[in-house]
Structures are given as C-alpha cells and as structure tokens.
Amino acid sequence: MKEQPIGIFDSGVGGLTVAHAIKQILPGESLIYFGDTAHLPYGDKSAESIRNYSQRITEFLLEHDSKVIVIACNSASASAFDSLKGKFGKKTILINVIDPVVDYLSTRNFNKIGVIGTKRTISSGTYELKIKEKSPSTRVISMATPLLVPMIEEGFIFDDISNAIIRTYLSSESLAGIQALILGCTHYPIIKNQISKFFNFNVEVVDSARVVSMILRQTLEKNNLLNDSGKVKDQFFISDYTTYFEKIAGMFFEGEINLKKADIWG
C-alpha cells in the first residue's frame, strides 16, 4: 500500500498546481495525474456531467492502484465529492480542495472574504455555505470569473490580455474591503502573483494547493501510508492531447514528464 501512488485529477492543467505542491511537501511519493482535457472546462458543465466524468476518472485511478485520490478541481469537489465518497469511500481515501481551505480560514479572523471561481463552483454556493457554518459572522462575496480558465488553458498569462481580464473582474465594487480572496479554482494559482499585485499585496490570496498538501501529508501519516521505499514513479495522463498541457507540466516538473493520452470514455 505504501508504495502505491497518490491519484490526482482535474479538468486540465489547474490540478498541476496541487500536484506540484504535493511533490514539494511529499517528494518521496509517486503521483498519477489525470487531466480531463477532452471535457474542460468543468465550470460550465452540469453537475450531473461533472459527477459522471469524476466517477469514471476515479475508477481509472483506482485501476492504477491509487492509495489516496485528491480531487484537484473545485467544480468537481463542489458537485461530485459527496457522490464519489458514497461510491468509493470504502475503497480509497478521498480528499477535496474545498474543505481544507474552509478549515484554514476558520482559524483566521476575517470579516469579509471574496471567492472567485467557475460558474459551477460559484453557483453551488459551497464555499459560502461551509464558511458560514464555521464563521457565521464572516461576510462572503462570491463571483464567477468564467474567462480565467480558458484564458490560462490558452496560454494567456503574464501579459496585457490576462491583466485586463483580471482587472475587469477584481475591480468589482462588491470585492471592495475584502481581507482575503479564495482562488476557488486550481487553475488560478498560475496567475496568483498577478492577482496579488492587483491588490498591492494587501489581501491574503488563498489557494488550495499548499493547504491540501498539508492535509494529505497528515492523512498519510495517520493511516501509516507514507512511502518510505525510495521508489518513486510519476505518471501523467490526459484525455485529449494539448501542447499547452505539456508546456505547463514542464514548468512545474523539471525535465521530461511521462505524458500519455488515455481514452477512458470508450
């Protein structure tokens, strides 16, 4: 069990931010990553579609002996986590990217928090509901920012186009006075510095990658699942080939990565 890989999945490149953070905190662990590039972005899909995609990907990761599965996608965490836990909870440990962030924020004393994410994540109301449960007096402002994922997937980062889109969204009066901003999509840490810069680094920009990685380490320790064999093998699968995925993966994971196309929908 200890030598088995950690399974991670997302709709595209966004989950690589989580995979990278996991690798930094748990360098001795093997990873198996699935990017569902054939169906991205998940943010404009129905909850039922996301549940169906997530179920098949989870089955794929279990077929590859994943000892833990990290749902490295906010849309899937919001729409599919409960159903996945009901179906696969006895076979594997499942970790989403929303609950660890909510737990972290409950230790802080913020009066007003902003959340940006895909249409699906924001319409689910998951962040607002869970934050209110733990911190009833905290004001939560949620905003859908649907252009950010395709912008990132198409490679528009660190340029005038991305800065203009980010500025247009974050200039909303509703976000005035926020003390923290949750990046409610695992793609968004790729532009985290641009977002922080917009707020002159005066707002705590919270992404799930590092927080989730810490929870994952605690979970592995608690279940005696830390890999101490010294054997590490990382695998990356995508459902449709994109050159940009390989480029971003190369940024996060130095050297050549073992990237394969897996048609799991047949």
N, C-alpha and C positions, 0 to 999 in steps of 0.2 A: 504493500500500500504506500509506503513512504516514498518509493521511487516513482510512483505514478505521477503524471503531470497535473498541473493546475489548468483547467479549462477556462477559457475567456471568450466571450462573444459580444459582437456589436454589429451595427448595420454597415459599418465601413471602417474608416481609419481612426475614428474617435476613440475606440477602445484601446488603441495602441498607447494612448496616454496612461491608461490604467496598467496595461501590460508593462510599460516602461517603469512605472513607479514600483510595481511588484518586483521587477527584476533588480531594482536598486536596493530594495529592502530585503528581498529574499533571493540573493544571487545563486544560491545552491539548488533552486527549484527549476524543474523543467516546465515549460509552458506549451500549451496547444491553443492556438488562437484561431477563431473563425470570424471572418468579416463577410457579412451577407451583402456584398456589393451589388448583387443582382436585384435586390429589393430596396436599396437605400433611396431616399432617407425614410426611416421608420416614422418620422414625426408627422407625416401627412397620411399615414395608413390607418385603417380602422383598428380598434382594439382587438377584434377577432382575428384579423390578419396577422397582427404582431404576435398574438398568442400562438397561432399556427406555426409561424416562422420559428419562434423561440422554442417551441416543443420539438420540432424536427432537429434544430441545431443542438439542443440539449441531448437528444438521442445520439446524434453524431459524436458529440464529445464524450458521452458515456461509452460508446462503441470503441473509443480510443482510450478507455480506462482512466478518465479524469477522476481524481480523488476529491476535488472540490471544483465547483463551477461558479465563476464570477460573471454575473450579468452586467457587462460593462457598457450598458446603454440605459439612459434614463427612461426613454419611451417604453422599452421592454420591461424595465424594473417597475414602472408605474402600471403597465397594462397586463403583464404576464407573470410577475413574480408569484402571486398567490396560487395561480393555476399550476405553475411549474412545481411549487412546493408541495401541492396536493398530489401531483402525479409522480414526482421523482424524489420527494423528501426522504423516503426510506432507503433510497439507493445511493444518494450522494448529499453533500453539504452544499447548499445554495446561498450565495451572498449577492445582494443587490447593491446599487450605488446610491440609493436614496437614504435608507435608514442610518448608515454610518454618519452621513453629513448632518442629518437632523439631530442625532445623538451628540455630535460635536457642538453644534450650535446651542444646544440646551445647556452647555457648560459656560456659555458666554452671556453677557447681559445686554443684548442688542434691543433697542426699542423699535427699530424699523429695518426690515430686511427685504432686499429685492431678489427676485428669482427670474432668470431668463432661461428659455428652453424652447423645444419644438412645440408645435401646436398640440400634439398628442399629450406631451408631458404637462403642459400648462392647463389644457382643458380637463385633465384628470383631477386637478386640484390636490394632488397627492402631497406635494411639499407643504402647501398652506395648511392642509388638514393635520398633517403629522407635527408640524411646528407648533400649531395652536394647541395640540394635545399636551405637549410638554411645556410650552411657554405661552399661556393664554393671553398675556398682555402684549405680546410682540405683534407689531403690525407687519403684515406680509404683502408685498406688492408683486404680483406675478405678471410677466409679459412674454408673449410668444414672439420669438425672433426667427421666423422660418427661413430667412435668406442666409443665415450664417452657415448652416451645414452644407448646402450646395456650393456656397462661396469657398469654404475650406476644401471640400472634395474636388473642386475645380482648380485649386491651387492659388486662389486669390488671397494671399496673406502677406502682411508687412508691406502693403502698397496703398496707393491713393484710393483704389476702389474699396478695399476692405476697411480702411479708415473712415471713408464716407458712410458706409453702411453701418458700422459700429457707432459712429457719432449720431447718425439719424435715430437709431434705436435708443441709445442711452441718454439722449437729450430730452427724453420724455419727462414732463413735469412730475409725473407720478413717482419717478425714482428720486426726486429731489430729497435730500436729507437722509438717504439710506446710510447705514453704518457698515453693512455687509451686502455683498452680491453673490448669490449662489449661481455658479455656472451649471445649470441644470441640463447639461448635455456633455458627454465625454469628448465631443469634438472641440468644445470651446477652450480647453486649456492650451490648445495650439495657438490661440490668439489672446491668451491671458495677459501677456505683457501690454498689448495694445489696449485692452480693457482697463487695466490698472492705470495706464498712462492717461486715459481719458479722465479718470477721477483724480488725477495728480497724486496717485498712490495714497490717497486719504481714506479709501474704502477698502475693507478687507474682502478680497476676491477669493471665494471659497470654491475649489474644485475637488471632486470626489477622489481623484486618483491616489493621493498620498493617504488620505483618511481611510479609504477602503483597504489599501495595502497594509496598514497597521492592524486593522480588524482581521484581515486574512491571516497575518502572522500569529495573532493571538489565538485564532481559531485552530490553526495547525498545531500550535504548541499545546493547546488544551486537549486536542484529540490525538496527541502523540504521532503526528503525521509529517513532521519536518523531515525533509530529505537530507540524510547525513551520509549518503553513499559516495558523494563526489561525482556521480554520473549525472550529467545534465544534457538534455536534448530538447531544443525548442523547435516547434513546428508551426507554420502559418498557412492557413487555408482561406481561400476566398471563393465565393460562388460565381463571380464573374471577373475576368482579368481587367485590371486598370493599371496603367503605368504609374499613376499618381500614388496608388497604394504602396507600390514598391519603393517609390521615392521617399514617402513619409516613413515607411518602415525602416529604410536605410538611415534616416535621420535619428531615429530612436534607438535602433540596434545596429551598432557599428559592424561593418563587414557585410558579407553576403548573407541573406536570410534564406531559409528553406521554404520558399513560397510555392504552393501548389493550388491548382483550381480543383474544387470538389463540387460536382453537380449532385447535390443531395436531394433534389426535388423531383427526380425521375420516378 
